[in-house]
Amino acid sequence: MSDEFDIIYKSLFHKYYSNLLFYATRIVGEEEAEDLVQEVFVDLWHRKNTMILGGELRAFLYRAVYTRSLNVLKHRRVKNSYEATMMEIDKKRIEYYQQDGNDVVKRIENKELRMEILEAINELPTKCKMVFKLKYLHDMKNKDIAETMGVSSRTVEAHMYNALKFLRERLKYLNLLLVFWGGSMVNVFVAGLML
């Protein structure tokens, strides 16, 4: 049986390969047709012990190429649909995070900037930090800060002077960033520090 199948197999390959390749190319295109037809012949070879030899082999080969071609097309549709969906998602991301006409980037940058400023403020000595926070974050006047802390107005001014001096030095690199960002409150605040 095996020798007989080998002879028939080679005969089928030589007789039908080019026609099956042409047929598959018409359905799936050149790029995948050759692999597809070879897979059909490999599948036929693996079935050699279970195949019944007869006139139906030609029909089997064409049906196998057709079925595999349909599977390739289905896979391609799924893949293209997935790629189209991913392209749409990427397009939405690009639109959403576009710098022009969208505040998302500014909000991200301002949040990072605020974190930098708060981190620098937290590095101040305790009393300087308290005076600075009361003045800039709670918008209190020097006189009210002095009363709240039980110190003189001159002491409040000295703490503010030291705080601003420290923060100007600590945050001096932000001068360059202000050129690129809009006029948000954080930027105005930092610009005030840089004066």
N, C-alpha and C positions, 0 to 999 in steps of 0.2 A: 504494500500500500504506500509506504513512504517513498520508494523509488518512483512509483507511478505518479504520486502527487508532485514530486520534485519536477518531473518532466512537464506535467500539466501546468504547474505554477510558473515555470520559466516561460512556457508557451503563452500563458495568459498575460504575463508581465510584458513580453515583447509585443504581443498582439494589441493589448488594450491600454498600456501605460500612456502613450501619447494622446489617445482619444479621451481618456479619463482626465488627463491633465488639461486638455483643451476645455472639456466640460466643466471642470472645477474652476478654471480661470474665468469662465463666463459668469459663474455664480459669485465667487469670493474675490476674484482678482488674482493677479500673478503672485503677489507677495506670499500668500498663504496656500495657494493651490498645490504646489509641489509637495510641501510637507503633508498636506491633507491626503493626497493620493498615495504617498509612501506609507502613511499610517494605515490606509485601507489594505495595502498589500501586506504589511506587517501583521495586521489583524487576521488576514486570510491565512498567513503562514502559521500563526499561533493556533488556528482552528483546524489545522490539517488532519488531526486525528479524529475530529468530530464531523468534518465536512463530508457530505455525500456528493461524490463527483457526478456531474451530469451537465445538461445544457443550461441549467439555471445559474451557472457561475457568472456569465456575462451580466445577467439581470442583477445578481447579488452585488457585483462590483459597482454598477451604476447606482443602485439603491444605496449602497454604503457611502459612495462619494456624495450623493445628494443629501443623505442624512447628516453626514459630517459637515457638509457645507452649511446646512441650516443651523447646526450648532455653532459654527464659526460666526455666522451672521447674528445669531442671538447673543452670543458673547460680545460681539462687537457693539451691538445696540446697548447692552447693559454697560459696557465700558464707556461708550460715547455718552450715554445718559449720565453716568457717574461723573465723567470729565466735564460735561456741560454744567452739571450741578455744582461741581467744585469751582468751575470758572465763574459761575454766577455768585457763589459765596465769596470768592476772591475779589470779584468786581465790587460787591457790597462792602467788603472790608476796606478796599482801596477808597471807595467813596466816603465811607464813614470816617476813616482816619486821614482823609485829605487835609492838608494844612490850610489851604485856602477855603474860606466859606464854612469852616467847621470849628467849633470850640473844643473838641475833644483833646486835641494835642495841647492847646493852651491850658486846659484844665489839668492835664497830666503834668505839664511842665510847671504850672503854678503850685501844684501839690508838692512836687519835688522841691521847688524853691522854698515853700513854706517850711517843709521839713528841715531843710538846710538852715534856715533862719532860726527856727525854734531850737535846733540842736546847738547853734552858736549862743543863743540867749541862755540856754541851760548851762553853758560853760562859765557864765558870769559868776562872780562871788555872790553869796546869798543875798546880801542887802542891795547890791547893785541890781541883781536880777529882779528882786521884788519891786524896786523903784521903777525899773524899766518896764516891767509888765504892767504895773499900775498906770504908768504914763501912756504907753503905746497900745497896750492890749485892752485896757479898761478906760482909756481916755480921761484920766483924772488930771486935774491941775496940780502944779507943784505944791501949792498951799494945802490942798486936800490930802496929798500924799504925806506931807510933813505931819499933819494932824493924825492921820491914820497910823503912821509908824512911830509917832512920838519923838520926832526929830525936827531940827530947824530946816527952814527952806534952803539955806546954804548947803546943808548936808545933802538934801535931795538933789540940788544942782550939781554938787560934787559927784554923787553917785551916777547921775545922768551923764555927766562929762566923761567919767571913767568907762561907763557902759558903752557909750557911743564910740569912744576912742578904740576900745577893745573890738567892738563889732565891725567898725570900719576896717580895721586891720584883718580881722578874721574872715570877713566877707568881701575883701577887695576884688577877688576874682569875679564876683558877680557883676561888676561894671560892664564886662564884655557881654554877658548874657542879656543885660537890659537892652542892648542894641537890637537884639533879635526878637524880643518879646513885646507884646502890646502893653497898654497902660492899665493893667489891672491894679487893684489895691496893693497886692504884694509888691508889684514892681514899683509903685509910687513910694511904698514904705521903704524898700531897699534903696531907691534913689535918694530918699531923705537921709538914709544912713551914710550914703556915699558923699554927701555934700561936705 
